[in-house]
Amino acid sequence: MWQCLSNPFIRLNQTQSYLTSKWFKALLVHRLFTSGAELTYSYDGLYPGHIQTTSFQKALLAVGSGVAALQDPYRHDMVAVLGETTGHLALINLRERMKNDPEGYTILTERPRIRLSTLDLEKMASLPDESFGREYLRFLEENKVTPDSRAEVKFVDNEELAYIMLRYREVHDLLHTLLGMPTNMLGEVAVKWFEAAQTGLPMCALGAVLGPLRLNASRLQSLFTSLGPWALQNGRRARCVLSIFYERRWEQSLEDLRRELNIEPPPLTLSASNKRRRQI
């Protein structure tokens, strides 16, 4: 019984070890024991890796992952779980927006993936500066990140919505490129403000609210007086960023793609230096 109950938490890299206190950990474990419900792995063909959970279990995972992500925003596994367990309504809305967009509908039909195995890195490296593909590759190189380390979806109980969540994760770094934001804390918070306004995902809203708590005074000033208003305004008015078949836009200029999506260039240029390496 204990192994069945605890296995999903072990697979999430021991979420409980990041909670704020021993009594809180004990409360989660006690309530999980006394709920009478068991976490069961789905073999009904929803999608590979899907873990079936009840609403109560999703709430436990949301609380645990939320506290863990607050303690360490670079715990992207915890951020991923938080997004999956709280984003159902937002994912439904994003699905409708994609279905009402011809390019978005094509993405839902063809299900493209952004992985190193699907990227022609040699061709992208040969593209001219300021092309979208070349600037995305430059972003990966400068920030030492890779699209292959994005977590697979586990807790979304609908196959199409699970793909939309996965697509959101895989285009996150493309948004960094479009917005001209590095992966330091200020850059991540600015992207979260944009994503919160654009997607409505609670995970993004939480990151937008709590992220500034980790910024120093000068960066807070930059966020609240410049980057934040710019990110919110552009997130609200931009075309649905999940409805763009980016894999077919590598040769398009970054400026032209921004114009098509109704995204203004950033008001500040942030350096990619002095950042913590991000495991995505």
N, C-alpha and C positions, 0 to 999 in steps of 0.2 A: 504493500500500500504506500509506504513512504517513498519508495523508489519511483512509483508511478506519479506521485504528487510532485516530487521535487525535480524530476528529470528536466522539465522545460526551464526551470530556473537555473539548473546547472548549465544547460545549453546556452543560456543567456549570460554566461560568464559570471555566475554568482551575483545576481542583482542585489541580494540582501546584504552583502558585505559593504555596499555603498550607502545604505540607509543611514539616517542620522543618529540613531540610538538603538541600544539593545532592546528596550521595551517595545519599540516600534517593530523591530524584526520579530520579536516573540509574538506580537499581536498578529502580524501577517501569517505566520506559521500556524498559530492557534486557530485563526479564523478559517484558514485553508483546510485544517484537519476537521474542524467541526461543521464545515459547510455540507459535508456528505457528498460533495461532487468530486469527480476525478477528471484530470486533464487527459484527454485521449487523443492519440494521433489519428489523423484522418487518412483513410485509405479508400475514400469514395471517389477519388479521381478529380477533386477540385483543382489541385495543381501540386507538383512535387514539393515536399517540405511543409505542406499546410498542417497546422496544428489546430484541431477543433477545440474551442473554449466556450464556456458559458459567459453570459454578460457579467456575472459576479467575478469570474476568473479574469476577464478582461479588465475589470475595474482594479483588481489587485495588481495586475501587471502594469496598468497605467500609473498607479500610485508609486509602485516600486521603481519603475523606470524613470518616472518624472523626478523623483527625489535623487536618484542616481545621476541623471543628466544635469540636475541643478548643482550637485557636488562637483561634477567634472563634465563640462560641456563638450569635451573631446571624446567622451564615451559615445561614439556613434552607434554602437549596438543598442544602447539604452534609448537614444533618441529615435532609433528605428522602431523599437517596440512601442514607445509612446505614440508615434505617428500612426501605427497600425491599429492600436487599441482605442484611439480617440477620433479617428478621421473618417468614420463611415459616411456621415452626411455630406461632408466636404467632397469626398470621392465621388459620391453620386452626382453632385453638382458639376464636378469636373468632367465626369463621363458625358453628361448632357451637353456641356459646352463643346467637347471634342466631337460628339456625334453630329452637332449642328454646324461643324466646320468641315469642309471637304477634305482638307489636309489632315485634320484631326481624325476624321472618320477612316481615312486610309491607314493612319497609324494604328488605330484600334483593330483594323482588319489584318494588317501585315505583321504586327507585333515586332517591330525592329528592336534590337538590343544595341547598346553602346558599350562595347567591350574592346579590349586590345585585339581580340581575334577578328573583330568586324571593322577595325580601323586600318586604313592603308597609311601607315605612319610615314613611309617613304614619300608617297605622293603628297601628303599633307605638309611635310617638311619642305617640299619643292614649291609650294604655293607662295605667292608674293606676300610680303608684309602687309598687314591690315586686312588680309582676307580672313574670313571667319575661321576656316580650318587651321590656318597657320597660327593665328592668335590663340586658338584653343590649345594647340600643341605647345605653344610657348607657355601658356598658363600651367599645363601639366608639368613641364620641365622646371619652371621657376619655383613652383610650390611643392614639387616632389610628391605628386599624387598620381594615382592610377585609377581608371574607371573600373578595373577588375575587382576592387575591394569593397564595392557596394554590397551591403547585406541583402540576401534574398528575403522575400516577404514570407511570413509564417502565419500571422494571426488575422488576416483579412478573409472573411468567410464568403467571398464571391470571387470567382476566377478573373473576371474582367476588371473588377475594382482592384484586385491584387496586382494586375499588370499596370494599371494606372499609377498605383503607389510606386511600383518598381520604376516606371518611366520617370516619375517625378524625381526619384533618387538619382537616376542616371543622367538627367539633364541638369542636375544641380550645379555641376561644375561648368556647364555651358552657360548657365545664368551668371556665374562669376565672370566668365569671359564677356558676355553681353553687357554686364553692368560695370566692368572694369574694376572689380573688387578682388583683392588678394585673400588669402585664407587666414590672415591674422584676426584677432578677436573683433576689431572694428569692422573689418570687411565682412566677416561672417554675420555680424549683427545687422549690418546694412542689407545684406542679401535676405536675411530673415524678415526684415521689415517689408521688403518687396514681396517676398513669398507669402507673407501673412495677408497682405492686401490682395494679392493675385489669386491665391488658392483657397483661402479660408480654412486651411488646416489648423486645428487647435495647437498642434506641435509647433508650428511656425509662429503662431501668436504668442505662445508661452516663451519661445526663444526671443521674440522681439521685446517682450516685457522684461524678462529676467536677464537677458544678455547684457544690457547696459550696466547692470550692477557690478560687472567685472571690468569695467573700463575706468581709466583714470580721468582726472578732471579735464584735461585738454582734449582727450578723445570724446568724452561726453559732450563737450561743447561742439565739437565737429559733428557729432551725430545729431544733436538736437537742433542745431542752427542751420545745417546744410544737408548732410547725407540722409538723415531721417526723413525730412519732408520730401526730398527728391525721391527716395525709395518708395514711400507711401503713394505719392502722386502717380509715379510711373507704374507701380503695381496695380493701381486701380484702373488706369486707363489703357494699359497695354493689351494687346491681343493675347488670348490664352497661350501661354508659353509652352503648354503641353501639346498644342495643336500644330507645332512646327516640326516638319520632317528634317531635322538638323543634318542628318546623314547625307542629304541631298543639297545641302547649302554650304558645303565647305569652301567652294570657290567664290561664293558671294562675299562682297566686302562687308566688314563689320559695320561700317557706317550705314550702308544700304540696308542691312538686316535690321539694325536698330530703327531706322526710319520706317521700315515696313511694319515693325511690331509696335511702333509708337513709343519707343523708349529713348529718352534723352541721354546724351553722354553724361558721365558723372561730374558733379560740380567740383570734386577734389580728386587729385591723383594720389593714391595710396601706394606706398612702397611694399613690396613683397618680402622685404628683409626683416630680420628680428622677429620671426614668427616661430611658433611651435609647429613641428611637422605634424601634419594631419593624416590620420589613418581613416580612410573613407570606405 
